[in-house]
Amino acid sequence: MSTMTACITGWAHSKFGRLADETVESLIVGVAKQAIEDSGLEASQIDEVLLGHFNAGFSVQDFTASLVFQASDDFRFKPATRVENACATGSAAVHQGVRAIEAGKARHVLVVGVEQMTTTPGPEIGKNLLKASYLPEDGETPAGFAGVFGKIAQAYFQKYGDQSDALASIAAKNHHNGASNPFAQMQKDLGYDFCRAESEKNPFVAGPLKRTDCSLVSDGAAAVVISDVQSALSMNKAVAFRSMAHSQDFLPMSKRDILKFEGCSHAWNTALTQANLTLDDLSFVETHDCFTIAELIEYEAMGLAKPGEGANIALSGEVAKDGRLPVNPSGGLKSKGHPIGATGVSMHVLSAMQLCGTAPEGMQLEAPQLAGIFNMGGAAVANYVSVLERIK
């Protein structure tokens, strides 16, 4: 058994979507207050604050760490830092929070993840997101980040054959799951046929990727309170980090085999070895389906399938909500939305809910014991894995 150093003891999650009445500040303040209240603590008991916020031009207000203090004057003079690692920003902030506790510098840490994307004009959104790729190689990619993953999908299809059935199956699964998630931006079970067929409502976006293969542009926030184990055991609930791993890879895709997501494999192997577990021990996984091709390759990278055989997993029903290893019971980024800085925190919140049996009706799995989380920044550049287990 690995030594557990920290537990999630409180959480909050905003609705994800086009939230015209919210600002970055209001989103942060809302979840910060709720998460602290949920933990049973006072703001004065929080030792450190971490904010996951990607921005890259989505918000005019940059330098946002102290916005968390708008939730309570009792935060004044506490350390607060903004953490950023592209689309894995939320998990980067969570992992920093755990580290502060491991270092003995904090007993209780508040981690908030936030992004407001929908107030930015469409073309600019693409440009902002493309900043998370290697610009000398990918800077001119049409369709922005979708274009980058369109290239990956095309290369995968060339090597292993047309995977359109598998991608549609992943999209349909995640939309089916998201229909039961009240926090999700798109609570609509679109069905396999809609996701499979090109149509006016589902056009090709980049390479073989259609609109249903791409996660949504979204506003939203999520927060967790992380406490040391001793404190957590006297609190209302405690979901422990059984292990966590962060594997960063090269930024240029030309320096690696992009069909392998080796950083993802490395992070999963490290986290499972640390926790003394195998994939078979996990009850479910929340994985980073920014595009359906990403989820497909992640099946292979995490060891569910051999290289080139991810489609078998997608089509077999093994990863469905009632399958052997449910993947993205929340609906994933595909239907939940992907407010960049909030995504990783959201994954931890929804996984903790599952383990405590308090996930929304229809989304709740039957008595899950162990959760695996994979959050990715860029095209498998920043790779974060957490393994969670409820201990109280």
C-alpha positions in Angstrom: 0.0 0.0 0.0 1.4 3.4 -1.0 1.5 6.0 1.7 -1.4 8.4 1.3 -0.6 12.0 2.1 -3.6 13.9 1.2 -7.4 13.7 0.8 -10.1 15.6 -1.0 -12.4 16.8 1.8 -14.7 19.2 0.1 -15.7 20.3 -3.4 -17.9 22.4 -5.7 -18.7 22.4 -9.4 -20.5 25.1 -11.4 -22.6 24.3 -14.4 -20.4 24.2 -17.6 -21.6 26.0 -20.7 -22.1 29.4 -22.2 -22.5 31.3 -18.9 -23.2 34.9 -20.1 -24.1 36.2 -16.6 -20.8 35.1 -15.1 -17.3 36.5 -15.1 -14.0 34.8 -14.3 -14.3 36.4 -10.8 -17.9 35.3 -10.1 -17.1 31.8 -11.2 -14.1 31.6 -8.9 -15.9 33.1 -5.9 -18.9 30.8 -6.3 -17.0 27.5 -6.3 -14.5 28.7 -3.7 -17.2 29.5 -1.2 -19.1 26.3 -1.9 -16.1 24.0 -1.6 -15.0 25.5 1.7 -18.6 25.2 3.1 -18.7 21.6 1.8 -15.5 20.7 3.7 -16.9 22.1 6.9 -13.9 24.5 7.3 -13.7 28.2 7.5 -11.7 30.3 5.0 -9.3 31.2 7.9 -8.3 27.5 8.2 -7.1 27.3 4.5 -3.3 27.5 4.5 -2.7 27.9 0.8 -4.7 28.8 -2.4 -4.0 27.5 -5.9 -5.8 28.7 -9.0 -5.8 26.8 -12.3 -6.4 29.3 -15.0 -5.1 28.9 -18.6 -6.3 32.2 -20.1 -4.0 32.7 -23.1 -6.2 35.7 -24.0 -9.6 34.4 -23.0 -9.8 36.9 -20.1 -8.7 40.5 -20.2 -8.0 40.2 -16.4 -4.8 38.3 -16.2 -2.9 37.7 -12.9 -6.0 36.1 -11.3 -4.6 34.2 -8.2 -5.9 36.8 -5.8 -9.4 36.8 -7.2 -10.0 33.8 -5.0 -9.6 36.2 -2.0 -12.9 37.9 -3.2 -14.6 34.9 -1.6 -13.5 35.9 1.9 -11.3 38.6 3.5 -9.9 35.8 5.7 -7.7 34.7 2.8 -5.7 37.9 3.1 -1.9 37.3 3.3 -2.1 33.6 2.6 0.0 32.3 -0.3 -1.9 32.1 -3.5 -0.5 31.1 -6.9 -1.9 30.7 -10.3 -0.8 27.4 -12.0 -0.9 26.8 -15.7 -0.1 23.8 -17.9 -2.3 24.1 -20.9 -5.3 21.8 -20.9 -3.9 20.0 -17.8 -3.9 23.2 -15.8 -6.6 22.0 -13.4 -4.7 18.8 -12.5 -1.5 20.7 -12.3 -3.1 22.9 -9.6 -4.5 19.9 -7.8 -1.1 18.1 -7.8 0.7 21.3 -6.5 -1.9 21.4 -3.7 -1.1 17.8 -2.7 2.6 18.6 -2.8 2.2 21.5 -0.4 0.6 19.0 2.0 3.3 16.4 1.4 6.0 19.0 2.2 4.3 19.8 5.5 3.7 23.4 4.5 -0.1 23.2 4.7 -2.8 21.2 6.3 -5.7 22.5 4.1 -5.3 23.8 0.6 -8.0 25.3 -1.6 -7.7 24.5 -5.4 -9.9 26.3 -7.9 -10.0 25.8 -11.6 -11.7 28.3 -14.0 -12.0 29.4 -17.6 -14.4 31.7 -19.4 -14.0 31.0 -23.1 -17.3 31.9 -24.8 -17.0 35.7 -24.6 -14.1 35.4 -27.1 -14.9 35.5 -30.8 -14.6 32.1 -32.6 -11.4 32.7 -34.7 -9.6 34.0 -31.6 -10.6 31.0 -29.6 -8.8 28.8 -32.1 -5.8 31.1 -32.0 -5.7 31.0 -28.2 -5.9 27.2 -28.0 -3.2 26.8 -30.7 -0.8 28.5 -28.3 -0.7 25.2 -26.5 0.9 23.5 -29.5 4.5 23.9 -30.8 4.1 27.0 -32.9 7.2 26.6 -35.2 5.6 23.4 -36.5 1.9 23.8 -35.8 1.4 27.6 -35.8 -0.2 27.7 -39.2 -2.6 24.7 -38.7 -6.0 25.5 -40.1 -8.9 24.8 -37.7 -6.6 25.5 -34.7 -6.2 22.7 -32.2 -8.8 20.6 -33.9 -6.5 20.8 -36.9 -3.6 19.4 -34.8 -5.8 16.4 -33.7 -7.2 16.1 -37.2 -3.6 15.5 -38.3 -3.2 12.9 -35.6 -6.4 11.2 -36.5 -5.4 11.1 -40.2 -2.0 9.6 -39.4 -3.7 7.0 -37.2 -6.2 6.1 -39.9 -3.4 5.8 -42.4 -1.5 3.4 -40.2 -4.4 1.3 -38.7 -7.3 1.9 -41.1 -10.5 3.9 -40.9 -11.6 4.3 -37.3 -14.8 6.3 -37.9 -17.0 3.7 -36.3 -14.9 3.7 -33.2 -14.8 7.5 -32.9 -18.6 7.7 -33.4 -19.0 5.0 -30.7 -16.9 7.0 -28.3 -18.8 10.2 -29.0 -22.1 8.5 -28.6 -21.1 6.9 -25.3 -19.9 10.2 -23.9 -23.1 12.0 -25.0 -25.2 9.2 -23.5 -23.4 9.5 -20.2 -23.4 13.3 -20.3 -27.2 13.3 -20.6 -27.3 12.3 -16.9 -24.8 14.9 -15.7 -26.6 18.1 -14.6 -23.2 20.0 -14.7 -22.6 19.2 -18.4 -22.9 21.7 -21.2 -24.6 19.3 -23.5 -27.1 16.9 -21.8 -28.3 15.3 -24.9 -28.0 11.6 -26.0 -27.2 12.1 -29.6 -27.0 8.4 -30.5 -24.5 6.5 -32.6 -26.1 7.2 -36.0 -26.0 11.0 -35.6 -22.3 10.9 -34.5 -21.4 8.5 -37.3 -22.9 10.4 -40.2 -21.7 13.6 -41.7 -24.6 16.1 -41.8 -25.4 19.8 -41.8 -25.5 19.6 -38.0 -22.4 17.4 -37.9 -19.9 18.6 -40.5 -16.3 17.6 -40.8 -14.1 20.0 -38.8 -10.6 18.8 -39.4 -9.3 15.7 -41.2 -11.6 12.8 -40.3 -12.9 14.6 -37.2 -16.5 15.8 -37.3 -18.2 18.3 -34.9 -19.3 15.4 -32.6 -15.6 14.4 -32.3 -14.6 17.7 -30.7 -15.1 18.9 -27.1 -17.1 22.1 -26.5 -15.9 25.6 -26.0 -17.1 26.3 -22.4 -17.2 28.5 -19.3 -17.1 27.0 -15.9 -15.3 26.4 -12.6 -14.7 23.7 -10.1 -12.9 23.6 -6.7 -11.6 21.1 -4.2 -10.4 21.4 -0.6 -7.4 19.1 0.0 -6.4 18.2 3.5 -3.7 16.0 5.2 -4.9 12.5 6.0 -5.0 13.0 9.8 -7.2 16.1 9.5 -9.3 14.5 6.8 -10.2 11.5 9.0 -12.0 13.9 11.4 -13.9 15.6 8.7 -17.2 14.9 6.9 -15.6 12.8 4.1 -12.2 11.9 2.8 -11.2 10.8 -0.7 -7.5 9.9 -0.6 -4.9 10.3 -3.4 -3.7 6.7 -3.5 -1.1 7.9 -6.0 -0.4 10.6 -8.6 2.0 11.0 -11.4 3.0 13.8 -13.8 5.0 13.0 -17.0 5.9 15.9 -19.2 6.9 15.2 -22.8 8.6 17.2 -25.6 6.4 20.0 -27.2 7.2 19.3 -30.9 5.3 16.3 -32.2 8.2 15.7 -34.6 10.3 14.6 -31.6 8.1 11.7 -30.7 5.7 9.1 -32.2 2.5 11.0 -31.9 0.3 7.9 -32.3 1.7 6.5 -29.0 1.0 9.1 -26.3 4.0 7.8 -24.5 3.7 10.5 -21.8 0.3 9.2 -21.0 1.6 5.6 -20.7 4.4 6.8 -18.5 2.1 8.6 -16.1 -0.3 5.7 -15.9 2.4 3.2 -15.3 4.0 5.4 -12.6 0.8 6.0 -10.8 -0.4 2.4 -10.9 3.0 1.1 -9.8 3.1 3.6 -6.9 -0.4 2.6 -5.8 0.4 -1.1 -6.2 -2.6 -1.6 -8.5 -3.4 -2.6 -12.1 -6.0 -1.2 -14.5 -8.2 -4.1 -13.5 -8.5 -2.8 -10.0 -10.0 0.5 -11.1 -13.8 1.0 -10.9 -13.9 3.7 -13.5 -11.7 6.2 -15.3 -12.2 9.9 -16.2 -10.0 10.5 -19.2 -9.1 13.5 -21.4 -11.3 13.2 -24.5 -10.6 16.7 -25.9 -11.2 14.9 -29.2 -12.6 11.3 -29.7 -9.3 10.3 -31.3 -7.5 11.2 -28.0 -9.8 8.9 -26.0 -9.1 6.1 -28.6 -5.3 6.5 -28.3 -5.6 6.8 -24.5 -7.2 3.3 -24.4 -3.9 2.0 -25.9 -1.6 4.3 -23.9 -3.1 3.2 -20.6 -2.9 -0.4 -21.5 -6.5 -1.3 -22.2 -5.6 -2.3 -25.8 -2.6 -3.0 -27.9 -1.4 -0.2 -30.3 -3.8 0.0 -33.2 -6.5 -2.0 -31.4 -8.2 0.7 -29.4 -11.3 0.5 -31.6 -12.0 -3.0 -30.2 -12.4 -1.4 -26.8 -14.5 1.4 -28.1 -16.9 -0.9 -30.0 -17.1 -3.8 -27.4 -19.0 -1.8 -24.8 -16.3 -2.5 -22.2 -16.0 1.2 -21.5 -19.7 1.9 -21.3 -21.3 2.9 -18.0 -22.2 -0.7 -17.3 -19.1 -2.2 -18.9 -16.0 -3.7 -17.4 -14.2 -0.4 -17.0 -16.5 2.6 -17.4 -14.6 5.5 -19.1 -16.0 9.0 -18.7 -19.2 8.2 -16.8 -19.5 12.0 -16.5 -19.8 12.4 -20.2 -16.2 13.6 -20.5 -15.0 16.8 -22.1 -17.1 15.8 -25.1 -20.5 16.5 -23.5 -19.4 18.2 -20.2 -17.5 21.0 -22.0 -13.8 21.9 -21.6 -13.3 25.2 -19.8 -9.5 24.7 -20.0 -8.4 25.6 -16.4 -11.4 24.0 -14.8 -11.3 20.6 -16.5 -8.7 18.8 -14.4 -10.4 20.0 -11.1 -13.8 19.0 -12.5 -12.4 15.4 -13.1 -11.3 15.2 -9.5 -14.6 16.6 -8.2 -16.8 14.2 -10.2 -14.6 11.2 -9.4 -14.7 12.0 -5.7 -18.5 12.3 -5.9 -18.7 8.9 -7.5 -16.6 7.3 -4.8 -18.7 8.9 -2.1 -21.9 7.7 -3.8 -23.2 11.3 -4.2 -22.9 11.7 -8.0 -26.2 12.8 -9.6 -28.8 10.2 -10.2 -28.3 8.3 -13.5 -24.6 9.2 -13.4 -23.8 7.4 -10.2 -22.1 4.0 -10.7 -22.7 1.1 -8.4 -20.4 1.2 -5.4 -17.1 2.3 -7.1 -14.0 1.8 -5.0 -11.1 3.2 -7.0 -11.0 6.1 -9.6 -8.4 6.7 -12.2 -8.1 10.2 -13.7 -6.1 11.2 -16.8 -5.8 14.9 -17.7 -3.7 15.9 -20.7 -2.2 19.3 -21.8 -1.5 19.8 -25.5 -1.1 16.7 -27.7 0.1 14.3 -24.9 2.6 16.9 -23.7 1.5 17.4 -20.1 0.2 14.1 -18.6 -1.3 13.9 -15.2 -2.7 10.8 -13.5 -4.4 10.6 -10.1 -5.7 7.4 -8.4 -8.4 8.2 -5.8 -9.9 6.0 -3.1 -12.4 6.9 -0.5 -11.2 6.3 3.1 -14.0 8.0 5.0 
